[in-house]
Amino acid sequence: MRLSILIPTLNEARYLPAAVAAVRRRAADGPPHEVLVADCGSADGTAELAARLGVRLTQGPAPASRAAALNRAADAATGDVFLSLDADTLVPRGYDRAIRQALRNPHAVGGAFEFALDGPAFGLRVVEVINRIRYRIWPLYYGDQGLFVRAAVFRRVGGYPERRILEASDFCRLLGRRGRLVLVRKYMLTSARRFVEGGIWRVLAHDVRIWALDLFRLPTEQFGVTYQENNLTRAGRHAS
């Protein structure tokens, strides 16, 4: 298996080094085939940092969304399996072997990992439990769970739908028409910053509202603007 790691970034200089180090050090069968970063116009030096980290930085105008960034990285990738990884998420030990094992099933086209947050607050454990119940009932996995897919299937479905938000949810719907999605019982550990900065219960309620709209296929794109604005202002918050 030649594993390509696809990382979209927008002002992620604070987190990217740890994410890249984890994919290299926690692989059971040696470093991944390649790590590609598609930067969406960071103002905090993320792109320059990516180059110093020795990853492949995709070229061209800044992608307008996470979906566009992932699709650009996939266009440049040469592996036969893609793992989409958020820049603030750490892979578990042996993640590569777990993916290989999941894809031994010829009917499996891809899958994702269990969701976990890195903060100690009790409210974050509640968020984890609610998420784990959600994706067991509706197997629509999100970007912070480390979605993986066979490269051939990725291309067959046309990559990630060009949305500002919940592109992973739509991507799972596309993949589900092609075969089975496997849930790997290892935990992707994601930064809890969004919940800490916005208030755990407030952010959770907001997320549940978006999930419900998405399940009923109602419009959610308007919420993508807020997510993008938060990313755009992140560099300034960390510099102050």
C-alpha positions in Angstrom: 0.0 0.0 0.0 1.3 3.4 -1.0 -0.3 5.8 1.4 -0.7 9.5 0.5 -1.5 11.9 3.3 -3.5 14.9 2.2 -3.5 17.9 4.5 -5.5 21.1 3.8 -4.2 24.2 5.7 -5.3 27.7 6.5 -3.2 29.4 9.2 -2.1 26.2 10.8 1.5 26.9 11.6 0.9 26.2 15.3 -0.3 22.6 14.7 1.1 21.4 11.4 4.5 20.3 12.7 3.0 17.9 15.2 0.6 16.4 12.6 3.4 15.8 10.2 5.7 14.3 12.9 2.9 12.0 14.0 2.2 10.5 10.5 5.9 9.8 10.2 6.6 8.4 13.7 3.4 6.5 14.3 3.4 4.5 11.1 3.8 0.8 11.8 5.2 -0.1 8.4 7.6 2.9 7.8 6.8 6.5 6.8 3.9 7.1 4.4 4.6 7.2 0.7 4.1 11.0 0.7 2.6 13.9 2.7 1.0 16.7 0.6 -0.1 20.0 1.9 -2.5 22.2 0.0 -2.5 25.7 1.6 -5.5 28.0 1.2 -3.6 31.3 1.5 -2.3 31.3 5.1 -1.0 34.5 6.5 1.0 32.9 9.4 3.7 31.2 7.4 2.1 27.8 7.2 3.1 27.3 3.5 6.8 28.2 4.2 6.8 25.9 7.3 5.4 23.0 5.3 8.3 23.4 2.8 10.8 23.3 5.8 9.1 20.2 7.1 9.9 18.4 3.9 6.4 17.7 2.7 5.1 18.3 -0.8 3.4 21.7 -1.1 0.9 21.9 -4.0 1.3 24.7 -6.4 -1.2 27.2 -7.9 -3.7 29.8 -6.7 -5.0 29.3 -3.1 -7.9 26.9 -3.0 -11.2 28.6 -1.9 -12.2 25.8 0.5 -11.1 22.7 2.3 -12.7 20.5 -0.3 -10.9 22.3 -3.1 -7.6 21.9 -1.2 -8.1 18.2 -0.7 -8.9 17.7 -4.3 -5.8 19.6 -5.4 -3.7 17.5 -3.1 -5.3 14.4 -4.5 -4.6 15.5 -8.0 -0.9 15.7 -7.2 -0.8 12.5 -5.1 0.8 9.3 -6.5 -0.3 6.8 -3.8 -3.0 4.1 -4.2 -4.7 5.1 -0.9 -5.5 8.6 0.3 -5.8 9.7 4.0 -7.3 13.1 4.4 -6.0 14.7 7.6 -6.8 17.9 9.4 -3.7 19.9 10.4 -4.7 19.9 14.0 -5.3 16.2 14.2 -2.8 13.5 15.4 -3.0 10.0 13.9 -2.9 7.0 16.3 0.0 4.6 16.4 -0.3 2.0 13.7 -2.8 4.0 11.7 -1.3 2.8 8.4 -1.5 -0.9 9.3 -5.1 -0.3 10.5 -6.0 1.2 7.1 -4.3 -1.7 5.3 -6.3 -4.2 7.4 -9.6 -2.4 6.7 -9.0 -2.4 2.9 -8.2 -6.1 2.8 -12.0 -6.5 2.5 -12.5 -6.2 -1.3 -15.9 -4.6 -0.7 -14.4 -1.8 1.4 -13.7 1.4 -0.5 -12.6 3.5 2.5 -13.4 4.5 6.0 -12.5 6.6 9.0 -11.3 6.5 12.6 -12.9 7.1 15.9 -13.3 10.8 17.0 -11.5 12.1 20.1 -10.7 15.6 21.5 -7.5 16.5 23.3 -8.9 18.6 26.2 -9.6 17.4 29.8 -13.0 19.1 30.3 -16.0 16.8 31.0 -18.0 18.6 28.4 -15.5 17.4 25.7 -16.2 13.8 26.7 -19.9 14.5 26.2 -19.1 15.9 22.7 -17.1 12.7 21.9 -19.9 10.4 23.0 -22.6 12.3 21.0 -20.4 12.2 17.9 -19.7 8.5 18.3 -23.4 7.8 18.6 -24.1 10.0 15.6 -21.8 8.3 13.1 -22.8 4.8 14.3 -26.4 5.6 13.4 -25.6 7.6 10.3 -22.1 6.6 8.9 -21.3 10.0 7.6 -17.8 10.7 8.9 -16.2 14.1 9.2 -12.7 15.4 8.4 -11.4 15.2 11.9 -11.8 11.4 11.8 -9.2 10.9 9.2 -11.1 9.8 6.1 -9.3 7.2 4.0 -10.2 6.0 0.5 -8.8 3.9 -2.3 -7.3 6.4 -4.9 -9.2 4.8 -7.8 -12.5 5.2 -6.0 -11.7 8.8 -5.0 -11.2 9.6 -8.7 -14.2 7.6 -9.7 -16.6 9.6 -7.5 -15.0 12.9 -8.6 -13.3 13.7 -5.2 -14.8 15.9 -2.5 -17.9 17.9 -3.5 -17.0 21.6 -3.7 -18.7 22.8 -0.5 -17.6 25.2 2.2 -18.7 22.9 5.0 -19.7 19.2 5.4 -17.9 18.2 2.3 -16.8 15.0 4.1 -20.4 14.1 4.8 -21.3 14.3 1.1 -18.1 12.5 0.2 -19.2 9.6 2.4 -22.5 9.5 0.7 -20.7 9.1 -2.6 -18.4 6.5 -1.3 -21.3 4.5 0.2 -22.7 4.0 -3.2 -19.5 2.3 -4.3 -18.9 0.0 -1.4 -18.4 -0.4 2.3 -17.0 2.2 4.7 -15.1 0.8 7.6 -14.9 2.4 11.1 -11.4 1.8 12.5 -11.5 1.4 16.3 -8.5 3.7 16.9 -8.7 7.3 17.9 -7.8 10.4 15.8 -7.0 13.0 18.4 -8.2 16.5 17.3 -7.6 19.8 19.0 -10.5 21.0 21.1 -9.7 24.6 20.3 -13.0 25.3 18.5 -15.0 24.1 21.6 -12.7 25.9 24.1 -12.8 29.2 22.2 -16.5 29.2 21.4 -17.8 27.5 24.5 -18.3 23.8 24.6 -22.1 23.7 24.9 -22.7 26.5 22.5 -20.5 25.0 19.8 -22.1 21.5 20.4 -25.6 23.0 20.0 -24.5 24.7 16.8 -23.0 21.5 15.5 -26.1 19.5 16.3 -28.2 22.0 14.4 -26.0 21.7 11.3 -26.0 17.9 11.5 -29.8 17.9 11.6 -30.0 20.2 8.6 -27.5 18.0 6.7 -29.4 14.8 7.5 -32.6 16.3 6.0 -30.5 17.6 3.0 -31.4 21.2 3.9 -29.0 24.1 3.1 -25.9 24.4 5.3 -23.5 26.4 3.1 -24.2 29.6 5.0 -22.4 28.1 8.1 -19.3 27.6 6.1 -18.6 31.3 6.0 -18.2 31.4 9.8 -15.8 28.5 9.8 -13.6 30.1 7.1 -13.6 33.5 9.0 -12.4 31.7 12.1 -9.5 30.2 10.2 -8.7 33.5 8.6 -8.4 35.3 12.0 -6.6 32.5 13.8 -3.1 33.8 12.9 -3.9 37.2 14.4 -5.2 35.7 17.6 -2.1 33.6 18.1 0.2 36.5 17.3 -1.4 38.8 19.8 
